[in-house]
Structure formats: C-alpha cells, structure tokens
Amino acid sequence: MMIRPDETGRQAGQPAGWPASLSTMWAFNQHPNLAAFVSDARKAGFYRFELNHQVDTRWLSQNDLKALTLPSIHEPCPADISTGELKRRDWLVSSLDEDNRRQGVGAILRTIDLAHELGIPLMVFHPGSITLDLSQEMALRRLFSRGEFASGDLHSPRAVELRQRMTAERQTLAPACLEAVKRSLKELVEAAGKAGVRIGLENRYHFTDIPLPEELAWLLDGFDPDRVGFWYDAGHAFVMDRLGFIPHETWFTLLGDRIIGTHLHDVQGVDDHNVPGTGELDWEFVRRFLPDDIAVTLEIKPDATLSQIVDGMRHLTELGILPPLENGQGAHL
C-alpha cells in the first residue's frame, strides 16, 4: 500500500518535501551540530525530522527546535546518558531491580516531557532487554557472514543448536522481565496521555531484546490503540527472519492493526540502517503489508551521502511505498 503524506509536515513557505522524516541518526560523525544536519537534510528534500537516542542536551540547545517539524522522537532524548550506558547500568524498563527499573522509566519520562514541550505527537520506545549471553547470537551472525546460510545452511546443526539454546534460555528469563516492562508501560502511558504523546513500541535488532511478536501483542493488550501501538522497524524484522528467529510476516499477522509508525532502512547481510535499494530487504513484501496513514522515518547510518539518500527515497516512491514529491520538487541536489 502507498503511505499517504501527512500534510501537516510542511510549514508555510516551504517547498514540497518527502512525506517522511529523516532521523538524526544520519547526523552523527559528519555534522558538527543539529543546524548543519537540518541544512543538509533540506537539500535532500526533508522538512520533517525524528530526534533519535543520540541527541543530547548540547545538541538540542544549538537549534530552535520549535521552528522544526518533528513528528516523532526516539527515547532516550535528551541522551545525556547514552543507551549503551543505560544498558550497562541496567537502567532499563525491563530490569528486575526496582531502583534500576525506576531509573529506566525516568529516562523515558524526560523524553515525554521534551515531546510535550515541543509538541511532538509520537515517541518510539525500546521496551528493554533480557539478560542473555549475546555471544551465542554473535556466533549465529558469524555463521551467516561466512556464507553458511547462503549455501542453504540456515538449518545446519550448529545454527539450530544456537537458536534452540537461546530460545530456551529466553523463555526461562522472559516472563519476569515482561512483567517489569508491563508495569513500566502502564506508568509511561499514563504520563504520555497527559502530555498528548502516543507511544510506539519498536521491534528490535537482537533476539535478546524485548519484544518478540507474541510478547508485543501481550504488552499492548488492554491499552487504548490511540495511546500506544507498534512501531515497525523493517530492517530489524528482516534480520530476525534472516537469522531464523522470527518469520517477517508474523509481525504483520499479529500486529498489523496496531502499527502507528515505521523505520525504513535496508539490510546488507545482517548489517542494517543502509539506504533503501542498496541491500537485500524485500521491499515488495513490505509494500504489500505496510498500512496507510502511519508515520514514516528514514533511519540511515551517517556514512550515506546526500545523493544516495535521495536515490533511496526515489526507490521507495517507485515501489509505491511512498508517494512522489509534489511536482517532482523538494530535493535540490
């Protein structure tokens, strides 16, 4: 299906732009500040932006944020404590330590406060992780990278053994972590509702992360769809399918009616956040299942050039995933 543009995304006097946001993920390591990122993004035809979980208070202070169109924000933002450090400290909404869980909730409440201040209607939410030895998943990824899966070895004894062991360990540890997430989500939905912010729970890149499709269905159960839903990440879903964990279609079968937004990026091997059209993701499959009228964010690594990003957006319009620019304008390269 074609996603229709949100006409509120362009301010008066702006030229036509892509009906999607560009994540500030692209800004880091190549832009000195947020203003430089916005300037380059506009050259590529973007007039909507998603603040991601790398943006700290210093970056936020360097731009008039209220002059920007910001349909979504990705917690934790401001990221004065990085996502890696939050995970190292176990300051996650899934933590079994109550003090640590409260710290995780607090980081996301600060994001909700910023969203409220800036009038951002949507927040992308990572609902924690399960403490598992990630080395097993890394071993599985190395099997893929060496080409064993490509030669039909997705079900090799070693690959099957790794997945079975990880699945069994996850099933043992997951229930308590999910209860912690549900408790955290109740607090966050209440705060977000008062702030006029809708929460989207994102599917993740690692099998150790929460949620799996059935877990997400359970987490969303009982919450008003107007308050909380599913943020579908195309690249993450493709990688989990490619590694043999979760069939891609399962996300749509179980949760298609709860999708409120999407991160779009391509995958090369099991490396994600590449420009659409430069990898191996089945975009025709995505087009068939993706709902209309959801928020769209291009989430791309910083090494992509402006011209590559424009080519990627044109690729999405040619497939019918996004409508074309009005009158073919908006990208000025």
C-alpha positions in Angstrom: 0.0 0.0 0.0 1.1 3.6 -0.6 1.6 5.6 2.6 -0.2 9.0 2.1 1.7 12.1 3.1 0.9 14.0 6.3 0.0 17.5 5.0 0.9 19.0 8.4 4.6 18.1 7.8 5.4 21.2 5.7 5.3 24.7 7.1 4.1 27.7 5.2 6.5 28.8 2.5 8.5 25.5 2.5 9.0 23.7 -0.9 7.5 20.3 -1.3 9.4 17.6 0.6 9.4 13.9 1.1 6.3 12.6 3.1 8.7 11.2 5.7 11.1 12.2 8.5 14.8 11.8 8.4 16.3 10.5 11.7 19.1 12.4 13.3 20.9 9.1 13.3 22.3 10.3 9.9 23.8 13.5 11.6 26.4 11.9 13.8 30.1 11.8 12.9 29.5 14.1 9.9 27.7 17.1 11.2 29.0 19.4 13.9 25.6 20.3 15.2 21.9 19.9 14.6 21.6 23.1 12.5 24.1 21.7 10.0 22.2 18.4 9.8 18.9 20.2 9.2 20.5 22.3 6.4 21.9 19.3 4.6 18.6 17.3 5.1 16.6 20.1 3.5 18.9 19.9 0.4 17.8 16.3 0.1 14.2 17.3 0.4 13.4 16.6 4.1 11.4 19.0 6.1 10.4 16.6 8.9 12.8 15.1 11.4 12.9 12.5 14.1 15.1 13.2 17.1 16.9 10.0 17.9 18.5 8.5 21.0 21.9 10.1 20.3 20.8 13.7 20.7 22.0 15.2 24.0 21.2 18.5 25.7 24.1 20.2 24.0 22.8 19.4 20.5 19.3 20.3 21.5 20.4 23.7 22.7 22.0 24.6 19.3 18.8 24.9 17.3 15.4 26.5 17.5 13.6 23.2 17.8 10.2 24.8 17.8 10.9 26.0 14.3 11.3 22.4 13.1 8.6 19.9 12.1 9.1 17.0 14.5 6.5 14.2 14.0 8.4 11.8 16.3 11.1 11.4 18.9 13.1 8.3 19.9 13.8 7.8 23.6 16.0 8.4 25.4 16.2 12.0 24.3 18.0 14.0 25.6 20.6 11.2 25.7 22.9 12.8 28.3 23.3 9.2 29.4 23.8 7.0 26.3 21.7 4.0 25.5 24.9 1.9 25.9 25.5 3.3 29.4 21.8 2.8 30.4 22.1 -0.8 29.4 25.5 -1.3 31.2 23.9 0.1 34.4 20.7 -2.0 33.8 18.7 1.2 34.0 16.1 -0.3 31.8 12.3 -0.6 32.0 12.7 -4.4 31.9 15.1 -4.5 34.9 14.2 -6.9 37.8 15.9 -4.4 40.2 13.2 -1.9 41.2 15.6 1.0 41.6 17.1 0.3 38.2 13.7 0.0 36.6 12.7 3.3 38.1 15.8 4.9 36.5 14.9 3.5 33.2 11.3 4.9 33.5 12.8 8.2 34.5 14.9 8.5 31.3 11.8 7.9 29.2 9.7 10.3 31.2 12.3 13.0 30.3 11.7 12.2 26.7 7.9 12.5 27.2 8.5 15.9 28.8 10.6 17.1 25.8 8.0 15.8 23.4 5.3 17.7 25.3 7.3 20.9 25.3 8.0 20.7 21.5 4.5 19.4 20.5 5.9 16.0 19.2 2.9 13.6 18.9 4.8 10.2 18.7 7.5 8.6 20.8 9.5 5.5 19.7 10.1 3.2 22.7 12.6 0.4 23.2 11.0 -1.8 25.9 14.2 -3.2 27.4 16.1 -6.4 27.1 16.6 -9.8 28.6 20.0 -10.5 30.1 21.4 -13.3 27.9 24.9 -14.1 26.8 25.0 -12.2 23.4 28.0 -14.2 22.3 25.6 -17.0 21.1 23.8 -14.6 18.8 27.1 -13.2 17.6 28.2 -16.7 16.7 25.0 -17.2 14.7 25.6 -13.9 12.9 29.2 -15.1 12.1 27.8 -18.3 10.5 25.7 -16.1 8.3 28.5 -13.7 7.4 30.7 -16.7 6.4 28.1 -17.6 3.9 26.9 -20.8 5.5 23.2 -19.7 5.5 23.6 -18.5 1.9 24.6 -22.1 0.9 21.4 -23.5 2.5 22.8 -24.0 6.0 20.2 -22.0 7.9 19.2 -25.3 9.5 22.7 -26.6 10.0 23.2 -28.5 13.3 25.3 -25.6 14.7 22.8 -22.9 13.7 19.9 -25.0 15.1 21.7 -25.6 18.3 22.5 -22.0 18.8 18.9 -20.9 18.2 17.4 -23.7 20.4 19.7 -22.8 23.3 19.0 -19.1 23.0 15.2 -19.7 22.7 15.2 -22.0 25.8 17.2 -19.5 27.9 15.0 -16.6 26.8 11.8 -18.5 27.6 13.1 -19.0 31.1 14.1 -15.4 31.8 11.5 -13.5 29.8 8.3 -13.7 32.0 9.8 -11.7 34.9 11.3 -9.1 32.5 8.0 -8.7 30.6 6.1 -8.2 33.9 8.6 -5.4 34.6 8.0 -3.9 31.2 4.2 -4.0 31.5 4.4 -2.3 34.9 6.7 0.4 33.4 4.5 0.8 30.3 1.4 1.5 32.5 3.3 4.4 34.1 4.6 5.7 30.8 1.2 5.5 29.0 -0.4 7.5 31.8 2.3 10.2 31.7 2.3 10.2 27.9 -1.5 10.5 27.8 -1.4 13.6 29.9 1.3 15.1 27.7 -0.6 14.3 24.4 2.1 11.8 23.3 1.4 8.4 21.7 3.9 5.6 22.3 5.1 3.2 19.7 6.9 0.0 20.9 9.6 -0.9 18.4 10.7 -4.4 17.3 14.4 -4.9 17.8 17.6 -5.9 16.2 18.7 -8.5 18.7 16.9 -11.7 19.8 17.9 -10.8 23.4 15.8 -7.6 23.2 12.1 -7.2 24.0 9.7 -7.7 22.3 9.0 -10.8 20.2 5.7 -10.6 18.3 3.7 -12.6 20.9 5.3 -10.5 23.7 4.4 -7.3 22.0 0.8 -8.5 21.5 0.6 -9.2 25.2 2.2 -5.8 26.2 -0.3 -3.9 24.0 -3.3 -5.8 25.2 -5.6 -3.7 27.3 -4.1 -0.3 26.2 -6.1 2.1 24.1 -4.7 2.0 20.5 -5.0 5.8 20.4 -2.4 5.9 23.2 0.0 3.1 22.4 0.9 1.0 19.4 3.5 -0.8 17.4 6.5 0.9 15.7 7.5 -1.4 12.9 11.2 -1.4 12.0 11.6 -3.0 8.6 15.3 -3.7 8.8 15.1 -5.3 12.3 12.3 -7.6 11.2 14.2 -8.7 8.1 17.4 -9.5 10.2 15.4 -11.6 12.7 13.8 -13.5 9.8 17.2 -14.0 8.1 18.7 -15.5 11.2 15.9 -17.9 11.5 14.3 -16.5 14.7 11.0 -14.8 13.6 9.3 -15.0 10.1 9.0 -11.5 8.9 5.3 -11.8 8.2 4.5 -12.7 11.8 4.8 -9.0 12.8 2.0 -8.1 10.4 -0.1 -11.1 11.1 -0.2 -10.5 14.8 0.2 -6.7 15.0 -0.6 -5.2 11.6 -3.6 -3.4 13.0 -1.5 -1.7 15.8 1.2 -0.2 13.6 1.5 3.6 14.1 4.9 4.2 12.5 7.8 2.7 10.8 11.6 3.0 10.5 12.7 2.2 6.9 16.2 1.2 6.0 17.9 -1.6 4.0 19.9 -4.6 5.1 23.2 -6.0 3.7 23.8 -9.5 5.1 22.8 -8.8 8.7 24.0 -5.2 8.7 21.1 -2.7 8.8 20.5 1.0 8.5 21.5 1.2 4.9 19.9 3.3 2.2 16.7 1.7 0.7 17.6 -0.1 -2.5 21.2 -0.7 -1.6 20.7 -4.0 0.2 18.6 -7.2 0.2 15.4 -6.3 2.0 12.3 -7.4 0.2 10.6 -4.1 -0.3 7.8 -5.5 -2.4 6.9 -7.7 0.7 7.0 -4.6 2.9 4.8 -2.7 0.4 2.1 -5.4 0.4 1.7 -5.3 4.2 2.5 -1.8 5.4 -0.6 0.1 6.4 -1.7 3.5 5.1 -1.5 6.7 7.2 1.4 5.9 9.5 4.4 8.0 10.4 7.4 7.2 8.3 11.1 7.8 9.3 14.2 7.1 7.2 16.7 5.8 9.7 20.1 5.7 8.0 23.7 5.4 9.1 25.9 8.5 8.9 28.1 7.2 6.0 25.4 7.7 3.4 25.8 10.6 1.1 23.0 13.1 0.3 22.7 11.8 -3.3 22.4 8.2 -2.0 19.6 9.2 0.4 17.7 10.9 -2.4 18.1 7.8 -4.6 16.8 5.7 -1.7 13.7 7.9 -1.3 13.1 7.7 -5.1 13.4 3.9 -4.8 10.6 3.9 -2.2 8.4 6.1 -4.4 9.0 3.9 -7.4 7.8 0.9 -5.4 4.7 2.7 -4.3 5.7 2.7 -0.6 5.7 6.5 -0.6 4.0 9.0 -2.9 6.4 11.0 -5.1 7.4 14.6 -4.3 4.8 17.1 -5.4 5.7 18.4 -8.9 8.9 16.5 -8.6 10.4 19.2 -6.3 11.9 19.2 -2.9 15.3 17.6 -3.4 17.9 20.3 -4.5 21.0 18.2 -5.4 
